[in-house]
């Protein structure tokens, strides 16, 4: 935790092969990815200076230096922004104290009114609220559950997603993007520790230091009753909150998945009230 910049640079360097950046190599390389000297050469800085960056001996490099390193490491916009954020973390004294995440009443009202599976996700990927359709789609999408914990530690959740490998990679990269440099946040420490002990897959993904801004995506489900569904998941910011997202699933109109969603809606809809008995006195 004390050398976030060095940890990030080392992890990302090991994921870039020489051929990826146009370098020709001969012989056997003992370490994965680029060598430190190669990164330094391509970034236009000295090898000794780059070594100091990875070792945490220079905590205040210029933005220009990090931008050059980001280009060498083939970082996208989100990962580059994360890298730059590591040299200017929020001062500890100014960090807001942890507080319970509360869903605004308007968002709760919208959840109930939507005719689509939807839930509100907190900044630590906790499910803060969900409508009946979302719970019918995935039983773990229930208030009090954590998406990371369920996806990595619950075998039933694994079986629900045919694209579990790709989905877990996106999830961890999105989590790192959401928490930013606050890796010493007690909730983050607790969650990462639990997942690292319980899931080898999570340990590998966390060590990659991938960063990805949470965004809408296509999601496939293997529902135990309805079978396969192909849905789009859109994530919308909940106004007036610190990072809450409204996650809504939908299906292409006219598709088999849309028919299955409609069926799901009929299964969870409350029964229609019986008509009130009519007073037939006096009728002929």
C-alpha positions as CSV (number, residue, x, y, z in Angstrom):
1,X,0.0,0.0,0.0
2,X,2.9,2.4,0.7
3,X,4.3,2.3,-2.9
4,X,1.1,2.5,-5.1
5,X,3.0,4.2,-7.9
6,X,5.7,1.6,-8.0
7,X,3.3,-1.3,-7.7
8,X,1.2,0.0,-10.6
9,X,4.2,0.6,-12.9
10,X,5.7,-2.8,-12.2
11,X,2.4,-4.7,-12.8
12,X,1.6,-2.9,-16.0
13,X,5.2,-3.2,-17.3
14,X,5.0,-6.9,-17.0
15,X,1.9,-7.0,-19.2
16,X,3.5,-5.4,-22.2
17,X,5.7,-7.5,-24.5
18,X,8.6,-6.2,-26.5
19,X,6.8,-6.9,-29.7
20,X,3.9,-4.8,-28.5
21,X,6.1,-1.6,-28.6
22,X,8.1,-2.5,-31.7
23,X,11.2,-3.9,-30.0
24,X,13.1,-6.8,-31.5
25,X,14.4,-9.4,-29.0
26,X,16.8,-12.3,-29.2
27,X,17.4,-15.1,-26.7
28,X,15.4,-16.1,-23.7
29,X,14.0,-13.4,-21.4
30,X,13.9,-14.3,-17.7
31,X,11.1,-11.9,-16.7
32,X,7.7,-11.2,-18.3
33,X,7.0,-8.0,-20.2
34,X,9.4,-5.1,-20.7
35,X,12.6,-4.6,-18.8
36,X,12.9,-1.4,-16.8
37,X,15.7,-0.1,-19.2
38,X,13.4,-0.6,-22.2
39,X,10.6,1.4,-20.6
40,X,13.1,4.2,-19.7
41,X,14.5,4.2,-23.2
42,X,11.2,4.4,-24.9
43,X,9.9,7.1,-22.5
44,X,13.0,9.2,-22.9
45,X,14.2,9.1,-19.3
46,X,17.2,7.5,-17.6
47,X,17.1,3.9,-16.5
48,X,18.1,5.0,-13.0
49,X,15.3,7.5,-12.8
50,X,12.7,4.9,-13.8
51,X,14.2,2.5,-11.3
52,X,13.6,5.1,-8.6
53,X,10.0,5.5,-9.7
54,X,9.3,1.8,-9.3
55,X,11.1,1.6,-6.0
56,X,9.2,4.5,-4.6
57,X,12.2,6.7,-4.1
58,X,10.7,9.5,-6.2
59,X,7.1,10.2,-5.1
60,X,6.6,13.4,-7.1
61,X,7.5,12.8,-10.8
62,X,6.2,15.3,-13.3
63,X,3.0,14.7,-15.2
64,X,5.0,14.8,-18.5
65,X,7.2,11.9,-17.3
66,X,4.2,9.8,-16.3
67,X,2.4,10.6,-19.6
68,X,5.5,9.4,-21.5
69,X,5.6,6.2,-19.4
70,X,1.8,5.7,-19.9
71,X,2.3,5.7,-23.7
72,X,5.1,3.1,-23.4
73,X,2.9,0.9,-21.2
74,X,0.0,1.2,-23.7
75,X,-2.3,2.6,-21.0
76,X,-5.8,3.7,-22.2
77,X,-7.4,7.0,-21.0
78,X,-8.8,5.5,-17.8
79,X,-5.5,3.8,-16.8
80,X,-3.5,6.9,-17.7
81,X,-5.8,9.1,-15.5
82,X,-5.4,6.6,-12.7
83,X,-1.6,6.7,-13.0
84,X,-1.6,10.5,-12.9
85,X,-3.8,10.4,-9.8
86,X,-1.3,8.4,-8.0
87,X,1.1,11.3,-7.7
88,X,-1.5,13.6,-6.2
89,X,-3.6,11.5,-3.7
90,X,-6.2,13.2,-1.6
91,X,-4.6,14.3,1.7
92,X,-5.5,11.9,4.5
93,X,-6.6,14.8,6.8
94,X,-9.2,15.9,4.2
95,X,-10.7,12.6,3.4
96,X,-14.3,12.4,4.3
97,X,-15.1,10.0,7.2
98,X,-16.8,6.7,6.2
99,X,-20.6,6.9,6.3
100,X,-23.5,4.7,5.5
101,X,-24.5,4.8,1.9
102,X,-28.2,5.8,1.6
103,X,-30.1,5.7,-1.6
104,X,-32.1,8.9,-2.3
105,X,-35.9,8.6,-2.1
106,X,-36.2,9.6,-5.8
107,X,-34.0,6.7,-6.9
108,X,-35.9,4.2,-4.8
109,X,-39.1,5.5,-6.3
110,X,-37.7,5.0,-9.8
111,X,-36.6,1.5,-9.0
112,X,-40.1,0.5,-8.1
113,X,-41.6,2.2,-11.2
114,X,-39.2,0.7,-13.7
115,X,-40.5,-2.3,-15.6
116,X,-37.0,-3.6,-16.0
117,X,-34.5,-5.3,-13.7
118,X,-32.6,-2.6,-11.9
119,X,-30.6,-2.0,-8.7
120,X,-28.5,0.7,-7.1
121,X,-24.8,-0.1,-6.6
122,X,-22.6,1.7,-4.1
123,X,-19.0,2.8,-4.5
124,X,-17.7,-0.4,-3.0
125,X,-20.0,-2.4,-5.2
126,X,-22.6,-3.1,-2.5
127,X,-26.1,-3.6,-3.6
128,X,-28.0,-0.8,-1.8
129,X,-31.4,-1.4,-3.3
130,X,-33.0,-3.6,-6.0
131,X,-36.4,-4.1,-7.5
132,X,-38.3,-7.4,-7.7
133,X,-37.3,-8.1,-11.3
134,X,-33.6,-7.7,-10.5
135,X,-33.9,-10.2,-7.6
136,X,-35.7,-12.6,-9.9
137,X,-33.0,-12.3,-12.5
138,X,-30.2,-12.9,-9.9
139,X,-31.1,-13.8,-6.2
140,X,-27.9,-12.2,-5.0
141,X,-28.9,-8.8,-6.3
142,X,-30.4,-8.0,-3.0
143,X,-29.8,-5.2,-0.5
144,X,-26.9,-6.1,1.8
145,X,-25.0,-8.2,-0.8
146,X,-21.7,-7.2,-2.4
147,X,-21.3,-7.8,-6.1
148,X,-17.6,-8.6,-5.8
149,X,-18.1,-11.1,-3.0
150,X,-20.9,-12.8,-4.7
151,X,-19.3,-13.1,-8.1
152,X,-16.0,-14.5,-6.8
153,X,-17.1,-16.6,-3.8
154,X,-20.6,-17.9,-4.7
155,X,-20.6,-20.9,-7.1
156,X,-24.3,-20.2,-8.0
157,X,-23.3,-16.7,-9.2
158,X,-20.5,-18.2,-11.3
159,X,-23.0,-20.6,-13.0
160,X,-25.3,-17.7,-13.8
161,X,-22.8,-15.9,-16.0
162,X,-21.4,-17.9,-19.1
163,X,-18.9,-15.1,-19.6
164,X,-17.6,-15.2,-16.0
165,X,-13.9,-14.9,-16.9
166,X,-14.4,-11.7,-18.9
167,X,-17.0,-10.4,-16.5
168,X,-14.8,-10.7,-13.4
169,X,-11.9,-9.0,-15.2
170,X,-14.2,-6.0,-16.0
171,X,-15.5,-6.0,-12.4
172,X,-12.1,-5.8,-10.7
173,X,-10.9,-3.2,-13.2
174,X,-14.0,-1.1,-12.5
175,X,-13.6,-1.5,-8.7
176,X,-10.0,-0.2,-8.9
177,X,-11.2,2.7,-10.9
178,X,-13.9,3.6,-8.5
179,X,-11.8,3.5,-5.3
180,X,-8.9,5.4,-7.0
181,X,-6.0,5.9,-4.6
182,X,-7.9,5.1,-1.4
183,X,-6.5,1.6,-1.1
184,X,-6.1,2.1,2.7
185,X,-9.8,2.7,3.2
186,X,-10.8,0.2,5.9
187,X,-13.7,-1.2,3.8
188,X,-11.4,-1.7,0.8
189,X,-8.7,-3.4,2.9
190,X,-11.3,-5.7,4.4
191,X,-12.9,-6.6,1.1
192,X,-9.7,-7.1,-0.9
193,X,-8.3,-9.2,2.0
194,X,-11.3,-11.4,2.1
195,X,-11.4,-11.9,-1.7
196,X,-7.7,-12.5,-1.9
197,X,-7.9,-15.3,0.6
198,X,-11.0,-16.8,-0.9
199,X,-10.4,-16.5,-4.7
200,X,-7.3,-17.2,-6.7
201,X,-9.0,-15.6,-9.7
202,X,-9.4,-12.4,-7.8
203,X,-5.8,-12.4,-6.6
204,X,-4.5,-12.7,-10.2
205,X,-6.8,-9.9,-11.4
206,X,-6.0,-7.6,-8.5
207,X,-2.3,-8.0,-9.1
208,X,-2.7,-6.8,-12.8
209,X,-3.7,-3.3,-11.6
210,X,-6.2,-3.0,-14.5
211,X,-8.3,0.1,-14.5
212,X,-11.6,0.5,-16.3
213,X,-14.3,3.1,-15.9
214,X,-17.6,1.3,-15.1
215,X,-19.8,1.6,-18.2
216,X,-22.7,0.0,-20.0
217,X,-22.0,-3.5,-21.5
218,X,-23.7,-6.6,-22.9
219,X,-24.3,-9.3,-20.3
220,X,-25.2,-13.0,-20.9
221,X,-27.2,-14.8,-18.3
222,X,-27.8,-18.6,-17.9
223,X,-31.0,-18.3,-15.9
224,X,-32.0,-21.5,-14.1
225,X,-35.7,-21.2,-15.2
226,X,-35.7,-19.0,-18.3
227,X,-32.5,-20.3,-20.0
228,X,-30.1,-18.0,-21.9
229,X,-30.7,-14.2,-21.9
230,X,-28.6,-11.5,-23.7
231,X,-29.2,-8.2,-22.0
232,X,-27.7,-4.7,-22.0
233,X,-26.6,-3.3,-18.7
234,X,-26.5,0.5,-18.4
235,X,-25.0,2.3,-15.4
236,X,-26.2,5.8,-14.7
237,X,-25.0,8.1,-11.9
238,X,-27.4,8.7,-9.1
239,X,-27.4,12.5,-8.5
240,X,-26.6,13.8,-5.0
241,X,-24.6,10.7,-4.0
242,X,-20.9,9.8,-3.7
243,X,-20.5,7.4,-6.6
244,X,-23.8,5.5,-6.5
245,X,-24.9,4.0,-9.9
246,X,-28.3,2.9,-11.1
247,X,-27.8,-0.3,-13.0
248,X,-30.6,-1.2,-15.5
249,X,-30.9,-4.4,-17.6
250,X,-32.8,-4.3,-20.9
251,X,-33.3,-6.5,-24.0
252,X,-33.4,-5.7,-27.7
253,X,-37.1,-5.2,-28.7
254,X,-38.5,-8.3,-30.4
255,X,-35.7,-10.6,-29.2
256,X,-36.2,-13.9,-27.4
257,X,-34.5,-12.2,-24.4
258,X,-37.2,-9.5,-24.4
259,X,-39.9,-12.2,-24.4
260,X,-38.1,-13.9,-21.4
261,X,-37.9,-10.6,-19.5
262,X,-41.6,-10.1,-20.1
263,X,-42.3,-13.6,-18.8
264,X,-40.1,-12.8,-15.8
265,X,-42.1,-9.7,-15.1
266,X,-45.4,-11.7,-15.2
267,X,-43.9,-14.2,-12.7
268,X,-43.0,-11.5,-10.1
269,X,-46.0,-9.3,-10.7
270,X,-48.5,-9.3,-7.8
271,X,-51.8,-11.1,-8.6
272,X,-54.5,-8.8,-9.9
273,X,-57.1,-8.1,-7.2
274,X,-60.4,-9.9,-7.5
275,X,-63.2,-7.7,-8.7
276,X,-65.4,-6.5,-5.9
277,X,-68.7,-8.3,-5.6
278,X,-71.5,-6.4,-7.2
279,X,-74.7,-5.6,-5.4
280,X,-77.3,-7.2,-7.7
281,X,-80.3,-6.4,-5.5
282,X,-83.1,-4.8,-7.4
283,X,-81.9,-6.0,-10.8
284,X,-84.2,-7.9,-13.1
